[in-house]
Amino acid sequence: MFHCSRVAALALLVPLSFAAGERLPRADARRYIDDVKFLSSPELQGRGAGSEGLERAARYIADRFRSLGLKPAGDSGSWL
């Protein structure tokens, strides 16, 4: 199970996941808003510690990082 601080830590790793000199992907305001809407939706049940909503949010963020071409920086080279 994920702890809220682990999900928050994922968000902080984004800027650190790019090697010096690599181009950042172009920002997509619509995608950003869609991500925020999903992560704050009632469907995620408030994302309380140990909840399925928190697990879904963590998987969603990991999938987004993967889709952006970021390198895994989690436990044992995972996305989490």
C-alpha positions, 0 to 999 in steps of 0.5 A, a space after each residue: 500500500 502507498 502512503 500519501 507522502 509517497 504519492 507526493 514524492 512522485 510529483 517532486 521527482 518530475 523535475 529530477 527525472 530529466 538528465 541535464 540537457 534533455 528537452 522537456 516535453 511540451 506542456 499541454 494545459 488540457 492534459 494537465 487539467 484532465 490529470 488534476 480533475 481525475 486525481 481530485 475526483 470523488 472516484 478516488 475516494 479522497 485518497 486516504 492512506 491505505 485506500 484503493 483510491 490512493 492506489 489508483 492515484 499512484 498507478 495513474 501518476 506512474 502511468 503518466 510519468 511513463 507516457 512522458 518518457 521519464 525514467 523510473 526512480 522508485 524502489 528497485 527501479 520501479 515507477 513507485 
